[in-house]
Amino acid sequence: MSSLGNVHTLNLSFCYGITYVSSLGNVHTLHLSGCDRISDVSSLGSVHTLNLSNCREVTDASNLGNVYTLNLSS
């Protein structure tokens, strides 16, 4: 997935096998809804719009303070 790091909008919703997202920090709009194996999102602080709904393994969103729109529902 490292080659996708400069894509503007990336929708990986419900891609259950994804565990590592640190190479996606330059994506403008990133949808990871339902990717329930992701736990470390600390590298995504530069993403403009980030959807982490139904990502139940995410326990720390403290590095996401610069994200403009953040969805952490469910």
C-alpha positions in Angstrom: 0.0 0.0 0.0 3.0 2.3 0.2 2.5 3.3 -3.4 -0.9 4.7 -2.6 0.4 7.3 -0.1 0.0 10.3 -2.5 -3.5 9.5 -3.7 -6.0 12.3 -3.1 -9.1 10.2 -2.1 -8.8 6.6 -1.0 -11.7 4.4 0.1 -10.5 1.2 1.8 -13.7 0.7 3.8 -14.3 -2.9 5.0 -11.0 -4.2 3.7 -10.7 -6.5 6.7 -7.1 -7.6 6.1 -5.6 -4.1 6.5 -3.5 -3.7 9.7 -0.8 -1.2 8.7 -1.7 2.3 7.5 1.4 4.4 8.3 2.2 4.9 4.6 -1.2 6.6 4.0 -0.4 9.8 5.9 -0.4 12.0 2.8 -3.8 11.0 1.5 -6.2 14.0 1.6 -9.5 12.0 2.2 -9.2 8.5 3.7 -12.0 6.1 4.4 -11.1 3.2 6.6 -14.6 2.5 8.0 -15.0 -1.1 9.1 -11.3 -2.0 8.9 -11.5 -3.6 12.2 -7.8 -4.8 12.4 -6.3 -1.3 12.4 -5.0 -0.1 15.7 -2.2 2.4 15.2 -3.4 5.5 13.4 -0.7 7.9 14.8 0.7 8.5 11.3 -2.6 9.8 9.9 -2.4 13.3 11.6 -2.0 15.0 8.2 -5.0 13.5 6.6 -7.7 16.2 6.0 -10.8 14.0 6.2 -10.5 10.6 8.0 -13.3 8.1 8.5 -12.5 5.5 11.2 -16.0 4.5 12.0 -16.3 0.9 13.1 -12.6 0.6 13.6 -12.9 -1.0 17.1 -9.1 -1.6 17.6 -8.2 2.1 17.5 -7.7 3.1 21.1 -5.6 6.3 20.8 -6.6 9.2 18.5 -4.5 11.8 20.3 -2.2 12.4 17.2 -5.2 13.2 15.0 -5.6 16.8 16.3 -4.9 18.3 12.9 -7.4 16.2 11.0 -10.2 18.6 9.8 -13.0 16.1 9.7 -12.8 12.9 11.8 -15.4 10.2 12.2 -14.8 7.8 15.1 -18.4 6.5 15.4 -19.0 3.0 16.6 
